Structure formats: structure tokens, C-alpha cells
Amino acid sequence: MSAIELESIHKVYQTGRQSVHALRGVTLRVEEGQVYGIIGQSGAGKSTLLRCINLLERPTEGTVTVAGKRLTDLPARALQRERARIGMIFQHFHLLQSATVADNVAFPLRLAGVARRQARARVGELLELVGLGGYEHKYPTQLSGGQKQRVAIARALANHPSVLLCDEATSALDPNTTRAILDLLLDIQRRLGLTIVMVTHEMAVVQRVCDRVAVMDHGQVVEEGPLTEVFVSPRHEVTRSLLEADDPEPDQVRPRSGGTVARIVCAGAAAEGPFLKEAAAHTSTQFTILHGKVDSVKDQPYARLTVEWLGEPAHVQGAFQWLRERGCRVDVRDEEGWRDAR
Ligand SMILES: Nc1ncnc2c1ncn2[C@@H]1O[C@H](COP(=O)(O)OP(=O)(O)OP(=O)(O)O)[C@@H](O)[C@H]1O
């Protein structure tokens, strides 16, 4: 049983005489314990899709099943009960400004009818979990953005959800705080066995934490797959441009010695060790790195490098072939842009 199953979801917003077809037949499965990313340009329908998972937005058509329960078929009371098992956090935290940290976290517990003393103990536990032990009596205005999001996370986890939905949860935070919040989410996910679905427009966020990713464009999922696959071999133009935007190539990246400019992308075992050097040594060629980065996708090494490759044309092709056989993607740049060089 998948944690979340969305089947042929359509959403049409009606505003006056105008209608916006925000989702156009989205079918998606998220497995239990996965961190699942939904990415896409602004207006692609990401937030709408996320809000359809807990029926904050009701789909115009299609079915939503969470933890085996078909939410779109449930009557209001039963739906409310199931919704309490789906936590959600937002870009701007949505905390009650006039309530203390403890009261903010206790809010969903009160709604669920949890006794006061039990709620107090649970709030203490949750604040410890998010690293805010001792902050019970502070007010949101006394907290930094990262601390506010920690309070929102504690509140979202209050009723032991099996699913946590994150809507641009780090978009209002600086890069260091973003990393800290993402690490906290990963830690919580591993400890509690949560399923997390996160919407973001930042590739760096997806890259750090997601296992799988769906790319949206104009209300449809245009690409879906394991993170490393999507990062190494993006199939759709939108995915390619999101990756490009995340790591723009400076204009001055030009061949300096008349060689072939190639982009080499790989992840996992293919990205370990001195693989460029080995490719060159095996083919009696040479290379210069013009631009790029070596880091990781989730826990896997990842490299995306623009190089200039030098040598006899047949030998250069041999080097690219050697890299492909190792599992790298190799694109060559000519006047028209990047193309698969095979
Ligand atoms: N409540 C609403 N009423 C009318 N139209 C809406 C509503 N919410 C979203 N839309 C429209 O639906 C489309 C998808 O919006 P959505 O917010 O889901 O996209 P998104 O990918 O999350 O974009 P962003 O990253 O900018 O938030 C857009 O055209 C948007 O204007």
C-alpha cells in the first residue's frame, strides 16, 4: 500500500467568469517513508497539488487516498479525523502571534480533545524533538525565522501524523537556516518513519533531502523518478532549465585551446574517484575543467562538470564513450547548444 495515491486529479478554480485549470490529470504515488519532492516553475500547480493531498483544496475530479483511506469519499466528520493525521507546514509559518510557543504547539491537541496535562507533556516532547526545549513561554515575535518554522514543525507533528506536507517550507529562510531545517526534517522523518511531500522551486532543497521527485508544468507532471536519475538524465525541458537555473554557466565558459566542450554529469558510484583523469589516461587525451560542481544528491556523490577535452577527435570520442560506459551522461556543446554527443 502506498502512503499517498493521487488518481487523475483535476482542479479548476472558478473566479467570477474566469476559470483556471490548475491541475490537468495528475496521477502520482508516494511510498511510505519516502521524502518526495514536487518542483516546477511558479504557477505550475505545485501548491494546489499539495493542498489536494489533505483536501485543503478539493479536486474537481479524481481521487485522493492517504494511508489506505480514500479521502475524497469520506463524509466531513471522518475526513476531519483523517486530516489530523496529515501534518502541514508553510512558507510563512502560520503561527498564532498572540499565543505562546507552547499554546501554538498545543493547538491541534486541544482540537483533538487531548487532556490538558497530557497535552503539556506532549508539547514538551515535541519542543525537545525540534530543538526548542525551554522555549514554551516565548512568543513568535521573539523568534527567528528558523525557530518559527521549528515551532510549526512541532505543531504539525502533534497528533502523530503519518504524512507531513511542506509548502515552500524553507523559501523564507537564509541558506544556513534552510540547511538546518532540512536536516531536522530528515532526522524526524528517519526517527518517526514519516512520509514527507515537499513543494519547492529550489533544486538545492530537493537535492539535499528527496528520494524521488515529480516535475510539474502547466498543471501536469511532466517528469517523475528517483532523484539521481532526474538529476543525471533530465528528460523534460522544464527539468533541464530548473537544473540550469540552479547552476548557471558563466558566459566566459569557452574552449581555451580549441578542444571539445562537454558537460559530464553523474551520480553514485560513477561519481566516485578520479574518473576524468582515468578517462583521459585510457584514451591518451587531456582535459581542463571550465566550470562545475561536485557535491551530493541526498546521500550520493554527484558531479556536474563542464570540461574542455583535448586530443585526436577519435580519442576524445573514446574518452566520452569510456565515461558513458561508467554511467556518466555526456553532452557536447556546439553552436546550437548542448546535445547528446553519440
Ligand atoms: N485560490 C485560487 N483561485 C484562483 N486561482 C488560483 C488559486 N490558487 C491558485 N490559482 C491558480 O492556479 C495555478 C496554479 O497555482 P499554484 O499556486 O498551485 O502554483 P505553484 O506551482 O504552487 O506556484 P507558486 O510557486 O508561484 O506558488 C496558477 O495559475 C494560480 O494563479
The ligand as a Tripos MOL2 file, in Angstrom:
@<TRIPOS>MOLECULE
LIG
   31    33     1     0     0
SMALL
NO_CHARGES

@<TRIPOS>ATOM
      1 N1         -7.4370   30.0990   -4.8970 N.pl3     1 LIG1
      2 C1         -7.2010   30.2560   -6.2020 C.ar      1 LIG1
      3 N2         -8.1010   30.8550   -7.0160 N.ar      1 LIG1
      4 C2         -7.8690   31.0160   -8.3330 C.ar      1 LIG1
      5 N3         -6.7610   30.6000   -8.9650 N.ar      1 LIG1
      6 C3         -5.8140   30.0040   -8.2140 C.ar      1 LIG1
      7 C4         -5.9740   29.8100   -6.7970 C.ar      1 LIG1
      8 N4         -4.8660   29.1870   -6.3210 N.ar      1 LIG1
      9 C5         -4.0530   29.0160   -7.3770 C.ar      1 LIG1
     10 N5         -4.6090   29.5000   -8.5130 N.ar      1 LIG1
     11 C6         -4.0320   29.4510   -9.8710 C.3       1 LIG1
     12 O1         -3.7350   28.0990  -10.1590 O.3       1 LIG1
     13 C7         -2.4850   27.9890  -10.8610 C.3       1 LIG1
     14 C8         -1.5350   27.0980  -10.0560 C.3       1 LIG1
     15 O2         -1.1840   27.7790   -8.8530 O.3       1 LIG1
     16 P1         -0.2780   27.1320   -7.7120 P.3       1 LIG1
     17 O3         -0.1740   28.1210   -6.6050 O.co2     1 LIG1
     18 O4         -0.7700   25.7740   -7.4000 O.co2     1 LIG1
     19 O5          1.1100   27.0070   -8.4700 O.3       1 LIG1
     20 P2          2.5740   26.8340   -7.8590 P.3       1 LIG1
     21 O6          3.3040   25.9590   -8.8070 O.co2     1 LIG1
     22 O7          2.4860   26.4080   -6.4530 O.co2     1 LIG1
     23 O8          3.1280   28.3000   -7.9820 O.3       1 LIG1
     24 P3          3.9610   29.1840   -6.9100 P.3       1 LIG1
     25 O9          5.3160   28.5280   -6.8170 O.co2     1 LIG1
     26 O10         4.0210   30.5290   -7.5440 O.co2     1 LIG1
     27 O11         3.1860   29.1490   -5.6430 O.co2     1 LIG1
     28 C9         -1.9890   29.4160  -11.0590 C.3       1 LIG1
     29 O12        -2.4000   29.8470  -12.3140 O.3       1 LIG1
     30 C10        -2.6910   30.1910   -9.9620 C.3       1 LIG1
     31 O13        -2.8910   31.5310  -10.3460 O.3       1 LIG1
@<TRIPOS>BOND
     1     1     2 1
     2     2     3 ar
     3     2     7 ar
     4     3     4 ar
     5     4     5 ar
     6     5     6 ar
     7     6     7 ar
     8     6    10 ar
     9     7     8 ar
    10     8     9 ar
    11     9    10 ar
    12    10    11 1
    13    11    12 1
    14    11    30 1
    15    12    13 1
    16    13    14 1
    17    13    28 1
    18    14    15 1
    19    15    16 1
    20    16    17 2
    21    16    18 1
    22    16    19 1
    23    19    20 1
    24    20    21 2
    25    20    22 1
    26    20    23 1
    27    23    24 1
    28    24    25 2
    29    24    26 1
    30    24    27 1
    31    28    29 1
    32    28    30 1
    33    30    31 1
@<TRIPOS>SUBSTRUCTURE
     1 LIG1         1 GROUP 0 **** ****
